[in-house]
Amino acid sequence: MSQKAITQKIARLRAGQAPRVLDLFAGCGGLSLGFLAAGAQIDAAVESDPDAARSHGANFHPAHELHAKNRDITATTPAQLCEELSLGPVAHAFDIIVGGPPCQAFARVGRSKLREVADHPEAFRHDPRARLYIDYLDYVEHCAPLAVLMETRPKKAL
């Protein structure tokens, strides 16, 4: 993490500029909407589902088709994302990263469904979605945000 990038981000925010948000596993933009309502600007999103990506783009960047493009987090590096969207250097592009990596391989219901579908007692260990949080953390490492919000499954139902 570059101390210079962090210092510049803090200076921007102290000068009254809105925090810049990157939403990973964005869906149609539930987390983005909350951050927008709190005064942040949604600068980018990564969402693999084409319909959800189009919806997110329409909701937050209706005049910019590139924001409606679906992207696979395992195949789109932070540098590629920033270059595609003309956001500047990766370490300076975002102040906050938000997102909720898929939890099917970790949730009780998801695990039992995976066992049923794959007919294997530990099918969740072979589900490729179980490793997507690592790509999320890779974005955090490269983007050096000031804050991170990762939605996870609750330990227990309320």
Kinemage of the C-alpha trace (Angstrom):
@kinemage 1
@onewidth
@group {chain A} dominant
@subgroup {mainchain}
@vectorlist {calphas} color= white
{ca met a 1} P 0.000 0.000 0.000
{ca ser a 2} L 1.425 3.348 -1.018
{ca gln a 3} L 1.522 5.917 1.760
{ca lys a 4} L 1.473 8.625 -0.911
{ca ala a 5} L -1.783 7.276 -2.390
{ca ile a 6} L -3.407 7.111 1.037
{ca thr a 7} L -2.279 10.641 1.898
{ca gln a 8} L -3.716 11.927 -1.399
{ca lys a 9} L -7.020 10.143 -0.814
{ca ile a 10} L -7.357 11.599 2.671
{ca ala a 11} L -6.526 15.077 1.333
{ca arg a 12} L -9.259 14.733 -1.339
{ca leu a 13} L -11.831 13.785 1.255
{ca arg a 14} L -10.766 16.567 3.637
{ca ala a 15} L -11.190 19.009 0.743
{ca gly a 16} L -14.846 17.972 0.604
{ca gln a 17} L -14.814 15.643 -2.390
{ca ala a 18} L -17.102 12.620 -2.347
{ca pro a 19} L -15.591 9.214 -1.583
{ca arg a 20} L -15.102 7.125 -4.752
{ca val a 21} L -16.570 3.633 -4.503
{ca leu a 22} L -15.801 0.392 -6.330
{ca asp a 23} L -18.552 -2.218 -5.960
{ca leu a 24} L -17.406 -5.829 -6.476
{ca phe a 25} L -19.981 -8.585 -7.048
{ca ala a 26} L -22.254 -5.578 -7.509
{ca gly a 27} L -25.475 -7.160 -8.698
{ca cys a 28} L -27.881 -4.401 -9.685
{ca gly a 29} L -26.408 -2.122 -7.031
{ca gly a 30} L -27.917 -2.504 -3.557
{ca leu a 31} L -24.687 -1.599 -1.758
{ca ser a 32} L -23.943 1.082 -4.351
{ca leu a 33} L -27.348 2.659 -3.718
{ca gly a 34} L -26.676 2.861 0.010
{ca phe a 35} L -23.289 4.484 -0.518
{ca leu a 36} L -24.718 6.885 -3.103
{ca ala a 37} L -27.434 7.892 -0.608
{ca ala a 38} L -24.685 8.529 1.951
{ca gly a 39} L -22.936 10.962 -0.413
{ca ala a 40} L -20.393 8.737 -2.138
{ca gln a 41} L -19.902 8.495 -5.892
{ca ile a 42} L -20.019 5.090 -7.552
{ca asp a 43} L -17.061 5.061 -9.928
{ca ala a 44} L -17.038 1.419 -10.992
{ca ala a 45} L -18.548 -2.005 -10.505
{ca val a 46} L -17.560 -5.558 -11.295
{ca glu a 47} L -20.444 -7.946 -11.897
{ca ser a 48} L -20.317 -11.135 -13.975
{ca asp a 49} L -24.043 -11.513 -14.662
{ca pro a 50} L -24.863 -9.604 -17.878
{ca asp a 51} L -28.393 -8.602 -16.794
{ca ala a 52} L -27.259 -7.405 -13.358
{ca ala a 53} L -24.312 -5.512 -14.886
{ca arg a 54} L -26.628 -3.761 -17.365
{ca ser a 55} L -28.973 -2.890 -14.517
{ca his a 56} L -26.116 -1.513 -12.396
{ca gly a 57} L -24.882 0.535 -15.345
{ca ala a 58} L -28.367 1.909 -16.007
{ca asn a 59} L -28.829 2.739 -12.319
{ca phe a 60} L -25.512 4.520 -11.754
{ca his a 61} L -24.002 5.453 -15.144
{ca pro a 62} L -26.884 5.606 -17.639
{ca ala a 63} L -24.928 7.619 -20.222
{ca his a 64} L -21.832 5.395 -20.178
{ca glu a 65} L -22.174 1.997 -21.877
{ca leu a 66} L -18.801 0.759 -20.550
{ca his a 67} L -20.261 0.777 -17.035
{ca ala a 68} L -22.995 -1.636 -18.141
{ca lys a 69} L -20.516 -4.281 -19.307
{ca asn a 70} L -20.398 -7.522 -17.337
{ca arg a 71} L -16.934 -8.375 -16.017
{ca asp a 72} L -15.521 -11.545 -14.497
{ca ile a 73} L -13.495 -10.656 -11.411
{ca thr a 74} L -11.192 -13.629 -12.058
{ca ala a 75} L -10.351 -12.312 -15.536
{ca thr a 76} L -10.446 -8.535 -15.005
{ca thr a 77} L -7.510 -7.090 -13.108
{ca pro a 78} L -7.818 -3.836 -11.177
{ca ala a 79} L -5.467 -2.215 -13.724
{ca gln a 80} L -7.638 -3.372 -16.650
{ca leu a 81} L -10.771 -2.040 -14.959
{ca cys a 82} L -9.198 1.358 -14.276
{ca glu a 83} L -7.824 1.592 -17.808
{ca glu a 84} L -11.139 0.587 -19.427
{ca leu a 85} L -13.054 3.194 -17.447
{ca ser a 86} L -10.311 5.895 -17.593
{ca leu a 87} L -10.051 6.085 -13.803
{ca gly a 88} L -6.312 6.737 -13.583
{ca pro a 89} L -3.751 4.761 -11.591
{ca val a 90} L -5.185 1.828 -9.648
{ca ala a 91} L -3.781 2.898 -6.274
{ca his a 92} L -5.453 6.313 -6.614
{ca ala a 93} L -8.799 5.337 -8.193
{ca phe a 94} L -10.976 4.301 -5.226
{ca asp a 95} L -11.426 5.376 -1.625
{ca ile a 96} L -13.835 2.584 -0.668
{ca ile a 97} L -14.332 -0.971 -1.909
{ca val a 98} L -17.630 -2.710 -1.175
{ca gly a 99} L -19.074 -6.036 -2.195
{ca gly a 100} L -20.405 -9.403 -1.237
{ca pro a 101} L -18.551 -12.385 -2.687
{ca pro a 102} L -20.809 -15.415 -3.260
{ca cys a 103} L -21.382 -17.365 -0.066
{ca gln a 104} L -23.049 -20.553 -1.334
{ca ala a 105} L -19.998 -22.662 -0.517
{ca phe a 106} L -19.958 -21.337 3.062
{ca ala a 107} L -23.635 -21.061 4.013
{ca arg a 108} L -25.402 -24.082 5.536
{ca val a 109} L -28.174 -24.042 2.952
{ca gly a 110} L -25.679 -23.570 0.125
{ca arg a 111} L -23.510 -26.437 1.323
{ca ser a 112} L -26.419 -28.846 1.570
{ca lys a 113} L -27.659 -27.836 -1.894
{ca leu a 114} L -24.165 -28.297 -3.361
{ca arg a 115} L -23.926 -31.764 -1.737
{ca glu a 116} L -27.281 -32.644 -3.272
{ca val a 117} L -26.406 -31.377 -6.759
{ca ala a 118} L -22.864 -32.765 -6.891
{ca asp a 119} L -23.612 -35.908 -4.893
{ca his a 120} L -20.453 -35.420 -2.840
{ca pro a 121} L -20.233 -34.799 0.932
{ca glu a 122} L -17.677 -32.001 0.499
{ca ala a 123} L -18.873 -30.505 -2.792
{ca phe a 124} L -18.499 -26.991 -1.350
{ca arg a 125} L -14.722 -27.448 -1.309
{ca his a 126} L -14.772 -27.893 -5.092
{ca asp a 127} L -17.122 -25.006 -5.846
{ca pro a 128} L -15.100 -22.317 -7.692
{ca arg a 129} L -17.177 -19.595 -5.987
{ca ala a 130} L -15.525 -20.558 -2.699
{ca arg a 131} L -12.325 -18.828 -3.847
{ca leu a 132} L -13.819 -15.584 -5.182
{ca tyr a 133} L -13.165 -13.756 -1.909
{ca ile a 134} L -9.459 -14.060 -2.812
{ca asp a 135} L -10.052 -11.980 -5.958
{ca tyr a 136} L -11.908 -9.454 -3.788
{ca leu a 137} L -8.860 -9.229 -1.503
{ca asp a 138} L -6.597 -8.865 -4.547
{ca tyr a 139} L -8.575 -5.764 -5.542
{ca val a 140} L -8.203 -4.435 -1.992
{ca glu a 141} L -4.447 -4.966 -2.123
{ca his a 142} L -3.989 -3.234 -5.483
{ca cys a 143} L -6.471 -0.382 -4.961
{ca ala a 144} L -5.356 0.537 -1.424
{ca pro a 145} L -8.786 1.822 -0.316
{ca leu a 146} L -9.251 3.778 2.891
{ca ala a 147} L -12.214 1.582 3.824
{ca val a 148} L -13.543 -1.850 2.897
{ca leu a 149} L -16.998 -3.309 3.380
{ca met a 150} L -17.387 -7.023 2.686
{ca glu a 151} L -20.825 -8.500 3.057
{ca thr a 152} L -20.653 -11.983 4.572
{ca arg a 153} L -23.117 -14.545 5.722
{ca pro a 154} L -24.296 -14.281 9.343
{ca lys a 155} L -23.052 -16.873 11.815
{ca lys a 156} L -26.583 -17.578 12.940
{ca ala a 157} L -30.024 -16.723 11.696
{ca leu a 158} L -31.721 -14.073 13.792
